[in-house]
Amino acid sequence: MTEVSIREVGPRDGFQNEPEVLPTADKVGLVDALARTGLRRIEVTSFVRADVVPQLADGREVLAAIDVPDGVARSVLVPNERGLDDALEVRERFEEIGVFVSASQTHNAKNVNRSIEASMDGLLRVVPRAREGGLRVEATIVTSFGCPYEGRVDRAVVLGLARRLADAGAQEIAFGDTTGMANPVQVREHFLAAREALGDVELTAHFHNTRGQGLANVLAALQAGCESFESSVGELGGCPVPPGSTGNIASEDLVGMLHEMGVQTGIDLDALVGAARAAQALLGRPLGSHTLVAGPIDWRVD
């Protein structure tokens, strides 16, 4: 494999887990910087209740203010039909939506206060409506590789949910390692099984680095044929439900590793590191990215 696609999720998945609410102008500045690194897909915000996720209450304002180059797809997360209704009011400001459901009952209940079937009932209405509105739809199966409350998750359950969402019209299915419980052997087996079960649907890997295995899991997914990944600038993010759930794999760590392996991303690593440094400055604390500390590899000999 010589090329992969990367979606940057920091402006949504990252900022929603920060304790403070960042000024709208700072969010806009970071999105605009990320959009000029060569990234082709950016998850900008979500349409959730402001009292639930106050960090993203200014989603409309951010979408209205960002200035991204042509060819950069803007994505928003919608949790339910109400979220889709709100998002469609500013339909001209984005091209893609993301929806999600947990593969474990306990996590789904703690995350959205619904059973899996209640969530699916809504999503099976949301996905076709979004497609009818000309939007690309990514559906994420959360806790695909393990649940912090229930332990092992049955792969047949995960793939069954994925199949139903794909049949409803989702063009892309992402499998989320929401609290960093996956290991490379498990990941390889999962993506091989998912490709067989889901046919030509785009498969995406969404790994968290909670236990330091994120990039190893990327390699395993890559070797199993996965060509699409999600990551977060600076290793921002985490799951808001269980304690100790740290961020997504860092975009700059992911891009650096892939480039060293000869896998192209179309992303300027130096520009991406610059955006990560800007995010770190905005938050006023060190972020988890290794590349921010060590810098990109320089093979030149003086």
SVG drawing of the C-alpha trace seen along z (x, -y; Angstrom):
<svg xmlns="http://www.w3.org/2000/svg" viewBox="-36 -35 64 48">
<polyline fill="none" stroke="black" stroke-width="0.4" points="0.0,0.0 1.5,-3.4 -1.2,-5.9 -3.8,-6.3 -6.5,-8.9 -6.5,-10.6 -9.3,-12.5 -8.3,-15.1 -10.8,-14.9 -9.0,-17.2 -11.4,-20.2 -14.3,-18.0 -13.1,-14.9 -10.3,-16.8 -11.9,-20.0 -15.0,-18.3 -12.9,-16.7 -11.1,-19.8 -12.2,-21.2 -12.2,-24.8 -14.3,-26.3 -11.9,-27.8 -12.8,-31.1 -14.5,-30.6 -11.7,-32.6 -9.1,-30.2 -11.0,-27.2 -11.4,-28.8 -7.7,-29.7 -6.7,-26.1 -9.1,-24.6 -7.9,-27.0 -4.3,-26.1 -5.0,-22.4 -6.8,-22.9 -3.6,-24.2 -1.4,-21.2 -2.6,-19.0 -5.3,-17.3 -8.3,-16.6 -10.9,-15.8 -11.5,-17.6 -14.1,-17.0 -14.9,-20.5 -17.6,-20.3 -20.7,-18.5 -24.4,-19.3 -25.1,-18.3 -26.9,-20.0 -25.0,-22.9 -25.7,-21.8 -24.2,-18.4 -21.1,-19.5 -20.6,-23.3 -17.1,-23.1 -18.8,-22.8 -21.8,-25.0 -20.4,-27.5 -20.5,-24.9 -22.5,-27.1 -20.3,-30.1 -17.1,-28.0 -18.6,-26.6 -19.6,-30.1 -16.1,-31.6 -13.7,-28.9 -12.0,-29.4 -10.7,-26.2 -9.3,-25.6 -11.3,-23.9 -11.1,-20.2 -11.0,-20.0 -14.1,-18.2 -15.7,-19.6 -17.4,-17.0 -19.8,-17.4 -20.9,-14.9 -24.7,-14.4 -25.8,-12.2 -29.5,-11.9 -32.3,-13.2 -32.5,-16.5 -28.8,-17.0 -29.3,-16.3 -32.2,-18.8 -29.9,-21.5 -27.0,-20.7 -29.2,-20.8 -30.0,-24.4 -26.4,-25.3 -26.0,-22.5 -24.0,-24.7 -21.1,-24.8 -20.1,-21.1 -20.0,-18.0 -20.0,-15.1 -21.6,-13.9 -20.6,-11.3 -23.0,-9.2 -22.1,-6.7 -23.3,-3.9 -21.5,-1.8 -21.1,1.9 -21.7,2.5 -24.9,1.7 -23.3,0.2 -21.1,-2.2 -24.0,-3.3 -26.2,-3.9 -23.5,-5.9 -22.6,-7.8 -26.0,-8.7 -28.5,-7.4 -30.0,-4.9 -29.9,-1.3 -28.1,-0.2 -31.4,0.6 -32.9,-2.8 -29.8,-4.5 -30.0,-2.3 -33.6,-3.2 -32.7,-6.8 -29.6,-6.3 -31.4,-4.2 -33.6,-7.3 -30.7,-9.8 -28.5,-8.1 -30.9,-8.0 -32.0,-11.6 -28.4,-12.7 -27.8,-10.9 -30.9,-12.4 -29.4,-15.8 -26.3,-15.0 -24.1,-14.4 -21.5,-11.7 -22.1,-9.6 -19.5,-7.9 -20.9,-5.6 -18.6,-4.8 -19.0,-1.7 -17.7,-2.8 -16.0,-0.3 -15.4,2.0 -12.4,3.6 -13.4,3.7 -15.6,2.0 -14.2,0.6 -17.4,1.8 -18.2,5.1 -14.8,6.3 -14.7,8.3 -17.0,7.2 -18.4,9.9 -17.1,9.1 -20.3,10.5 -22.2,7.8 -19.8,5.1 -20.0,6.3 -23.8,6.7 -24.2,3.1 -21.8,2.1 -23.8,4.1 -27.1,2.5 -25.6,-1.0 -24.0,-0.3 -27.3,1.1 -29.0,-2.1 -26.6,-4.1 -23.5,-4.9 -20.6,-4.9 -17.9,-4.6 -17.7,-2.5 -15.2,-3.4 -14.3,-1.1 -13.4,-2.9 -10.9,-1.7 -12.5,-4.2 -10.5,-3.5 -7.4,-2.0 -8.1,1.6 -7.1,3.0 -4.0,5.0 -2.3,5.5 -3.3,9.1 -6.9,8.4 -6.9,5.4 -5.5,7.3 -8.1,10.1 -10.9,7.5 -10.2,5.7 -9.8,8.8 -13.2,10.0 -14.7,6.6 -13.6,6.5 -15.1,9.9 -18.3,9.0 -18.8,5.4 -17.5,5.7 -16.7,2.4 -17.7,0.1 -14.8,-2.2 -13.3,-1.0 -11.7,-3.4 -9.6,-2.8 -10.0,-5.2 -7.5,-4.3 -6.8,-5.9 -3.4,-5.8 -4.6,-5.2 -2.2,-2.3 0.4,-3.3 -0.5,-0.8 -2.1,-3.2 0.5,-3.3 1.1,0.5 -2.6,0.9 -2.3,-1.4 0.4,0.9 -1.8,3.9 -4.8,2.3 -2.6,1.2 -1.3,4.7 -4.9,5.9 -5.8,3.6 -7.2,0.6 -6.6,-2.6 -8.4,-5.2 -7.5,-6.5 -8.6,-9.1 -6.3,-11.0 -6.1,-14.1 -3.6,-17.0 -1.4,-16.9 -3.0,-13.6 -6.0,-15.6 -9.2,-13.9 -10.4,-10.9 -13.7,-9.3 -15.7,-11.5 -17.3,-8.5 -14.8,-6.3 -11.9,-8.0 -8.4,-7.7 -9.3,-7.6 -6.7,-9.6 -6.5,-11.0 -6.6,-9.8 -3.3,-8.9 -1.5,-12.2 -1.9,-13.2 1.7,-14.2 2.9,-10.9 0.7,-9.0 1.9,-11.0 5.5,-10.8 5.4,-7.0 3.6,-6.5 6.0,-8.7 9.0,-6.9 7.4,-3.7 6.9,-5.0 3.2,-5.4 2.0,-8.8 -0.7,-10.9 -0.5,-14.2 0.2,-16.0 3.0,-18.4 4.4,-17.1 6.2,-20.3 3.0,-22.3 1.1,-19.8 3.6,-20.0 3.2,-23.8 -0.6,-23.4 0.0,-21.0 2.3,-23.6 -0.4,-26.2 -2.9,-23.9 -0.5,-23.3 -0.1,-27.1 -3.9,-27.6 -4.3,-25.1 -1.3,-26.2 -0.1,-22.7 2.1,-20.0 0.2,-17.7 0.8,-13.9 2.4,-14.0 5.9,-12.5 6.7,-14.4 6.0,-17.6 8.8,-16.8 11.3,-15.2 10.5,-16.8 10.2,-15.0 13.1,-12.7 15.8,-14.5 18.0,-12.1 20.3,-14.8 24.0,-14.5 25.8,-17.8"/>
</svg>
